[in-house]
């Protein structure tokens, strides 16, 4: 079977993003079963409905990349207990103009890490509300709110701690099962 194509939103623009490391770890754990396509979101203009008739090229590119994917993975940071603005803007852009969104019915999952004790729990809850509205089929369980500590995930996506690696393996396995149930429909 062909590997699933996963469109990956990393909700942090930082060069040394903990969430980019987390996405790389999930990609490694998925192995041959999935191909992760990292979506560029740093160049997307702020969404403005007045420009729907002259939609920005960056938005069209993003929508096309999502449409080509079997599923969408959101790996989000948490800023001020919510979704990073760059991620929300990308979602708004990809879901518009109304009736021409790129997400319709695709399977999706949410995960994230943050230095705070609750990980990205608040951002994930806000994000889930948005994703359901744009008609993504969001995996409900398992939830994954990881507190980031130095050494949790290396820059290349390696996970040294056996317990963390097993947890993330279970998460990615469940996500790929979720994608598979939607592909068969």
C-alpha positions as CSV (number, residue, x, y, z in Angstrom):
1,X,0.0,0.0,0.0
2,X,1.2,3.5,-0.8
3,X,2.2,5.6,2.2
4,X,-0.3,8.1,3.5
5,X,0.4,11.7,2.6
6,X,0.2,13.8,5.7
7,X,0.1,17.6,5.4
8,X,1.8,18.9,8.5
9,X,1.1,22.3,10.1
10,X,3.8,23.3,12.6
11,X,2.3,26.1,14.6
12,X,5.6,27.8,15.5
13,X,8.0,29.7,13.3
14,X,11.0,29.5,15.6
15,X,14.1,28.1,14.0
16,X,14.6,25.8,17.0
17,X,10.9,25.0,17.5
18,X,10.1,22.2,20.0
19,X,7.0,21.5,17.9
20,X,9.0,21.0,14.7
21,X,11.1,18.5,16.7
22,X,7.9,16.8,17.8
23,X,6.7,16.6,14.2
24,X,10.1,15.1,13.1
25,X,9.8,12.5,15.8
26,X,6.3,11.5,14.7
27,X,7.6,11.3,11.1
28,X,10.4,9.0,12.1
29,X,8.0,6.8,14.1
30,X,5.5,6.6,11.2
31,X,8.3,5.1,9.1
32,X,7.3,3.8,5.7
33,X,3.6,4.1,6.4
34,X,3.4,7.9,5.9
35,X,5.1,10.7,4.1
36,X,5.0,14.0,5.9
37,X,4.7,17.2,3.8
38,X,5.6,20.2,6.0
39,X,3.4,23.2,5.0
40,X,4.9,26.6,4.6
41,X,2.8,29.1,6.6
42,X,5.2,32.0,7.3
43,X,4.6,33.7,4.0
44,X,0.8,33.7,4.0
45,X,-0.7,37.3,4.1
46,X,-3.2,38.0,6.8
47,X,-6.5,36.7,5.7
48,X,-8.8,39.5,4.3
49,X,-12.2,38.6,2.9
50,X,-12.0,41.6,0.6
51,X,-9.3,39.7,-1.3
52,X,-11.3,36.5,-1.9
53,X,-11.8,37.4,-5.6
54,X,-8.0,37.9,-6.0
55,X,-6.9,35.1,-3.7
56,X,-3.1,35.3,-2.8
57,X,-0.9,32.8,-4.5
58,X,0.5,31.6,-1.2
59,X,-3.1,30.7,-0.1
60,X,-3.7,28.8,-3.3
61,X,-0.5,26.9,-2.9
62,X,-1.4,26.0,0.7
63,X,-4.9,24.8,-0.3
64,X,-3.5,22.7,-3.1
65,X,-1.0,21.0,-0.8
66,X,-3.8,20.2,1.7
67,X,-6.0,18.8,-1.1
68,X,-3.3,16.5,-2.2
69,X,-2.9,15.0,1.3
70,X,-4.7,12.1,2.8
71,X,-4.8,13.7,6.2
72,X,-3.7,16.8,8.2
73,X,-1.6,16.9,11.3
74,X,-1.5,20.0,13.5
75,X,1.6,20.2,15.8
76,X,1.0,23.4,17.7
77,X,2.7,25.6,20.2
78,X,0.7,27.5,22.8
79,X,0.9,31.3,23.0
80,X,-1.0,33.1,25.7
81,X,-3.1,29.9,26.3
82,X,-4.3,29.7,22.7
83,X,-3.4,29.1,19.1
84,X,-0.4,30.9,17.6
85,X,-1.6,33.6,15.3
86,X,0.3,32.3,12.3
87,X,-1.5,29.0,12.6
88,X,-4.9,30.5,12.9
89,X,-4.2,32.7,9.9
90,X,-3.1,29.7,7.8
91,X,-6.3,27.8,8.8
92,X,-8.5,30.8,7.9
93,X,-6.8,31.2,4.5
94,X,-7.0,27.4,3.7
95,X,-10.7,27.4,4.6
96,X,-11.8,30.3,2.5
97,X,-13.5,31.6,0.4
98,X,-16.6,30.1,2.0
99,X,-17.5,26.9,0.0
100,X,-14.0,26.5,-1.4
101,X,-12.1,25.3,1.7
102,X,-9.4,22.7,1.4
103,X,-10.2,20.8,4.6
104,X,-13.6,19.3,3.9
105,X,-13.9,15.9,5.5
106,X,-10.2,15.1,5.8
107,X,-9.0,13.2,8.8
108,X,-6.8,15.2,11.2
109,X,-5.0,15.0,14.5
110,X,-3.7,17.6,17.0
111,X,-0.6,17.3,19.2
112,X,1.8,19.8,20.7
113,X,4.5,20.5,23.3
114,X,5.3,23.5,25.5
115,X,7.5,24.2,28.5
116,X,4.4,24.8,30.6
117,X,3.1,22.1,33.0
118,X,-0.1,21.6,30.9
119,X,1.7,21.4,27.6
120,X,-0.5,22.8,24.9
121,X,-3.8,21.7,26.4
122,X,-5.5,25.1,26.1
123,X,-4.3,25.7,22.5
124,X,-5.3,22.3,21.5
125,X,-8.9,22.8,22.8
126,X,-9.2,26.1,21.0
127,X,-7.7,24.5,17.8
128,X,-10.1,21.5,18.0
129,X,-13.1,23.9,18.0
130,X,-11.8,25.7,14.9
131,X,-11.0,22.4,13.1
132,X,-14.4,20.9,13.6
133,X,-16.0,24.0,12.2
134,X,-13.9,23.8,9.0
135,X,-15.2,20.2,8.7
136,X,-12.1,18.2,9.5
137,X,-12.7,14.8,11.1
138,X,-10.4,15.3,14.1
139,X,-9.2,12.3,16.0
140,X,-10.5,12.5,19.6
141,X,-8.2,10.1,21.4
142,X,-5.5,9.9,22.4
143,X,-4.9,13.4,23.4
144,X,-1.2,14.4,23.8
145,X,-0.2,17.4,25.9
146,X,3.6,17.1,26.2
147,X,5.6,19.3,28.6
148,X,8.8,20.1,26.8
149,X,12.0,19.6,28.8
150,X,15.5,19.8,27.5
151,X,16.4,16.4,25.9
152,X,12.8,15.3,25.3
153,X,13.3,15.3,21.6
154,X,16.6,15.9,19.7
155,X,16.9,18.3,16.8
156,X,16.7,15.4,14.3
157,X,13.5,14.0,15.9
158,X,15.2,11.3,17.9
159,X,13.5,10.4,21.2
160,X,15.8,8.9,23.8
161,X,13.3,8.2,26.6
162,X,11.6,4.8,26.1
163,X,8.4,5.8,27.7
164,X,8.1,9.0,25.6
165,X,8.9,7.0,22.5
166,X,6.3,4.3,23.2
167,X,3.7,7.0,23.9
168,X,4.5,8.8,20.7
169,X,4.5,5.5,18.8
170,X,1.1,4.7,20.1
171,X,-0.1,8.2,19.1
172,X,1.2,8.0,15.5
173,X,-0.1,4.4,15.1
174,X,-3.6,5.5,16.2
175,X,-3.5,8.5,13.9
176,X,-2.5,6.4,10.9
177,X,-5.3,3.9,11.8
178,X,-7.6,6.9,11.9
179,X,-6.4,8.0,8.4
180,X,-6.9,4.5,7.1
181,X,-10.5,4.3,8.3
182,X,-11.2,7.5,6.3
183,X,-9.4,6.3,3.2
184,X,-11.6,3.2,3.0
185,X,-14.8,5.3,2.8
